[in-house]
Amino acid sequence: MDKVWDKNRLKQAFQAVKANNGAPGADGETVYAFAANLEEEISQLHHELKTGQYKPEPVRRVEIPKANGKTRPLGIPSVRDRIVQESLRLILEPIFEPDFHPSSYGYRPERSCQQAVAKAERFLNRYGLEYVVDMDLSKCFDRLDHELILKQVNRKVSDGSILRLIRKFLTAGVMRENSIEAAEIGSPQGGVISPLLANIYLDAFDQEMKQRGIRIVRYADDILVFARNEKEAKQYQEIATEILEGQLKLTVNKEKTHITHVSKGVRYLGFMIYRKVVGIDPDKIKAFKAKIKGLTPRNHGKNVEQMVMELNPVLRGWINYYRIANCKGILAEIMKWLRRRLRMKKMKEWKTWKALYKELRRRGYHGRFEKISVTAWRNSFSPLVHLALPDKWFKEMGLVDLTTYQVGVLHYYYEK
């Protein structure tokens, strides 16, 4: 516990919290307000932790929209609570991390979604485990049993002060509007310490499956169980369900949990894994295009240059995540569609065909000219518009071109 309340570590924890720049908790204090009196605030936290007077605030509950139209509850601790949780994480993570299951990838240092997909692809296509149980857990973070969390932590941590501090975080409650709700189960998703506690909790499942010789890949609560045939897959599903529900008191969503085969494609973490290729989940492509569409409206005060500035970080982030997939053709289609949308926006800025005529003359066009509507979507595909606004124009403007990225690089993520 003395390592948690160490002032230097608390300052280190503050820098991590500051880097994330999250929203304020139930007390309304921002990271910048805390930083304004940093020495005083850190000294106060040090004193409260050392004397046992520290008491976490209830987390502020917000609802985050999901792609399916539903919402996901997120608990936002106060800044001072996030700092203490980060300090606690810095102490606990090195204790538990070395012994976690090798096929667990969520919320772990130097591990990623891409590595999880690479491991799953290897099990399917190199190990011949072509049947998969895709496990879906209902509200995993909200159903973590407090006593089981503490029992799992206590396996390696005997300091009672640490266990009491974790219990305080687990039972701090939730602030919803102006009322405080008690927290008898669960660890709020959004807390700094929650991902580590969830991994400690679910490691009991991982190790049990490992002892039984059953191959799994887990990223947080996204679990795949691999088998050689359908009969074996059904047996493994029963075993996994018994461990998760019987021992860990979690809830397996029976409607969404299913058995599939690599020939049909295994959907995982936004990817589709097939026998010879890894593609992008069509739903993720659809969602990405919807986001791009929202950033490129035809009727808006922003000009094309401003839109490109807003698009570039989104494009880079998306391709850096999905570049492990075999998606060269999809990327070409997306860029063709995106440039067409931006051409349409530029046409709207022209307002009349006369501006298009001037742009063509500026580019040295001396051929026949047709008067076309600059407000019709079909004309954004016109050869004349392409001459006025060639692909080179977007490159000069600095638009990120997804087709220039090397894709299909899954092998880079195979473990040595």
N, C-alpha and C positions, 0 to 999 in steps of 0.2 A: 504493500500500500504506500510505503514511503516513496517508491518510484513514481507512483501516480501523482502525488501531491508535490513532487519536485518542481520548483519554479521554472527551471530551464525547460523541463519537459512540457509543462503547461504552456510556456511561450511557444515551443515547437508545435504543440497541438493547435494553438491559436493561429499560427501561420498556415496550417493545413485548412483550418476552417475558413480563414480569410480568403485563401485561394479558391475555395468552392463558391464563396460569395452567395450563400443561400439566403432564403427569405427569413425574416424574423419569426420567432416563436410566439407563444401565447403572451409573453410580457411586452412584445412590440419592439424590443431592443434590436437594432441593426448591428452588423459587424463593425461598421464605421463608428457607431456610437460607443461600442465596447473598446475599440482601438484608441479613441480619444483619451481614455483614462486607463491605458493598458496596465501600467505598473500597479496602480491601485486595485484594479479589478483582479489581476493575477494574484496579488497578495491576499485579497479577500478570499478567493477560491482556495488558495493554499491553506489559509487559516481554517476555513470551514471543513475542508477535507481532513486536515490533521487532527482537528478536535472532534470530528464526528458530527458536526452541526450541519453539514451540507445536505440540502434537500432539493431534488430536482423539481422543476416546474412541470405541470401537465403539458403534454405535447399538443400543438395546434393541429387540428384535423382539417385537411383539405381533400377535395375529391378531384382526381386527375382523370380527364376523359380518356377512354380507351378506343381503339379502332372500331370495335364492335358496337359502339354507341353507349356502352356501360361506363362506369367510373371505377377507379381504383383508389382506395383510401390511402392517404399519405400522412404520416405524423411528423410534424416539424418541431423538434426540440428548440428551446431557447439557445442563444449563442453560447452562454456560459455552460449550459448542459452539453452542447456539442463539443466544447473544448475539453470538458472532463471525460466525455465518452471517447474522444480521440486519444487523450492521454492513456486511458484504460486500454484502448485498442493497441496502442504502441507497445504496451507491456504484454498483453495476452496473445497477440498474433504470433510472435516468434515461438511461444510455448506450444501452441497447437498446430501451427502450419506444417512443420516437418512430417507429422504423422497422418495428415489428411490423406484420403484415398487418391491415388494417382489420376483417376478419371473424374475427379471433381474440379470444376473450372470456375465456378461463379464466385465473384468477390474475393479472388485470391491474387496476391502479388505475382507479376510476371506470367499471368494466365489470362486467356481471352476466349471470346465466343468462337473465334476462328480456330483455335486449338481444339475446342470441344467438337466442332464440326469435323475437323481433320481426324480426330480419334474415332468418331462415329463412322466416318467414311471408311476408315481402315478396318474396323470391326466388320462392316458390311461386305466390303469388296476384297479384302486380303485374308481375313480370318474365316470367311464363308458363313458368318452369322447373319443370314439374309432376312430373318424374321425379327421384327422389333415390336416391343410393347412400349407404346408412347403413353407415359403416365402423366395424368393431369391432377394436381393437388388443388383443392378448393381453399383459397384464402390461407395459404400456408403460414405466412408471418402472423396472421391474426389468431392462429390456433396453436401456436407453440406453447406447450405446458411449462409453467414457471418452475415447478419443482424438478421436472426433467432437465430443463436448461441448467439449473443450479447443480444438479447431480452430475451432469456431463462436465461442467466446468470444474467441479470439485474433484474429479478424477485426477486432475493435474495441478490444481490450485488449492492449497489448504488454508490460505490466509482468509480468515473469517471476515476481515474488513472489506476485502475485495468482493466476496460473495454477498455481503450486506449491501454494498454499493450497487452491484448488479440488480439485486432485488428492488432497490429503490427506483432504479430506472424502469424496471418492468412494471412496477405498481404505481408509477407517478400519475397515471390517469390520462384522460383525453379531454381537451377543451373543445367543445363543439358549440359554436355560436357563443352564448354566455353561460353555459352550464358545463360542469366538470363531471365526466363519467368515469367510474372506477374501471380499472384494468385488471381483471382476474386471470386472463390468459392472453397470450400473444406478446409479440415484441414489435412496436410500431415500425412499419416500413417507412424509411426516411431517416431513422436514427442512425448515427454514425456507427454504433456498436451492434446494431441489429443484424447486418449481414454476417458478421463474424459469429454471433450467437446462433444464427440459423445454420451456418456451416458446422459448428460444434454439435448442434442438435441433430442434424441430418447425417453426420458422420457415423452415427450408430447404425443407420440404414446402410450406408456405403460399406462399412466393414463387415456387416452381417452378410451382405450379398457377396463380398469378396471371399469370405470364409467358405461360402457354399459353391465357389467357383463360377459365379454368374457374372458375366460381363455387363457393365453399365457405363453410361456417360451421364453426368449430372452437372447442370449449370443452374445453381440456386435450386428452385423447385421445378425446373424443367428436366425430366428424367427419361432416359431411354434405356430399355433393358433388351439385350441381344440374345438370340437363340438360333439353333440350327434348323429347327422345323416348327410347324405350327403347334404341335402337341407340346413340345418343350416350352414354347412361348406362353401357352396357357398355364402351364405349371409355374413358370417364373412369375407370371402376373399374379397368381394366387399367393405365392411366397412374398412378393414385394408388397402386396396389399395387406397381408397379415402383419408384416413388420411395421409398415407405415401407420396402419389404423390400430392394430392390436398393441404394439409396443410403444409407438410414438404419439398415439392419440390424435393423429391427423386424419383428414378426410380425403379419400380418393374419389374424384369425380368419375363415377361409373359411365356417364354418358359420353364424356370426352376421351376417357382412356380407351385405347383400342390397339389391336394388333394389325400391323401392316407388313408389307414385303418390299424389298428394295426395288423390285420391278415396277411397283406402283409409285415409288418415290416416298422418301421419308422426310417429312416436314420437321425442320429443327432450327430454331433461333433465326428465322427469317430466310433459311435456305431450303432447297429441295435436293436431297441426296438420292441419286440414281446409281445404276450399276457402273456406268462408265463416266458420268459427269456429275458435277454439282451445279445446280442452277439456283436462281433466285425465286423465292416464293412469289407466285403471281399476285397474291394479295399485297405483298410489300411493294411490288412494282406499281400496282394500282394506287396505293397510298402515297408513294413518292410522287407520282404524276399529279395527284390531287394537290399535294403541297406545292409543286412547281406551278401548277395552274393558279393557285392562290397568290403566288408571288409575281405573276405576270398577267394581271388583268388588263383588258384593252382600254377600259375607261377609268383612268387614274391619272393623278397629277404627276406621278413619277415618270421620268423619261427612261429610255432604254438603258442608258449608262448607269443610272441609279439602280435599276432592276438587276443589271449584271453584277453590281457590287453586292447586292443582297443575295443573289443566287449562288455566287461562287463558294462561300463557306458551306452552304447546304450541299452543293454538288461534290465538293471535296470530301466532306464527312461521309456522304452516302457511298461514294466509290471506294473510299479507304476501308469501309466496312465490308462491302460486297465484292471486292476485287479478287477474292479467292475463288469466286464462282466462274464457270465457263459462260460468260455473258457478253461476248464481243458483239454478237448480232443485236442483242437487246439494247446495248449502249448506243450503237449506231442509230437504231430506231428512235431512241429517246432524244439524242442530239438533233436529229432531223426534225422531230416534232417541236423541240424547244426552240430551235432557230426559227421555225415557221411562226411560232407564237410571238417571238420578239420582232420578226418582220411585220407581223400584223400590228403590233404596237407602234412600230415606226410609221407604218402607213397611216394609222389614226392620227399621228402627230402631223403628218403632211397635210391632212384635211382634204386636199384636192389632188387630182391627177397631175396638175401643173408642177407640183413639187417633185413628183416622181420623174417627170420629164426633165427637170433641171438636174436632178441627181444622175440620170442616165447620160445627159450631155457632159456632165462633169467627169464622168468615167469614160468618155470617148465614144459613146454609142451614137452611130449615125444611121442606123437602120430605120425601118418603118416603126412608127409609134402608134399605139392604140390607146384611146381614152378608156381607162378602166376605173371602176369604183375602188376607192382606197378604204372602204368600210366593209367590204365583203370578204369573209373568211376564205372563200374559194380562190380569190385573187392573190392571197399571200403565197400561193404555190405557182404564181405566174412566172414564166421565164423572164419577163421584163423586171419584175421585182427582184428576182435572183441576180440579175445583172446589176441592178442598182445597189443591192445589199448582198454581196457575195459572202461565202463562208469566211473569206479572208477578212472581211469587215468585222466579224465577231472576234476573230483571233486578234486583230489589232486593238480591239476594245478590251481584250483581256478575259473574255468568257472562258471558263474552264471547259476543256473539251474532254469528255469522258472516254472517248475512243483512243486517246493518247496514253491511257494507263495500261500497264501490263496486267492482264487478268488471267484467271485460271491458275493461280499461284498457290493452290492448296498445299503442295508439297513443301513449301517453306514453313508450314506450321506443324509438320510431323515432328514428333519428339525424337531426339537422337537416341 
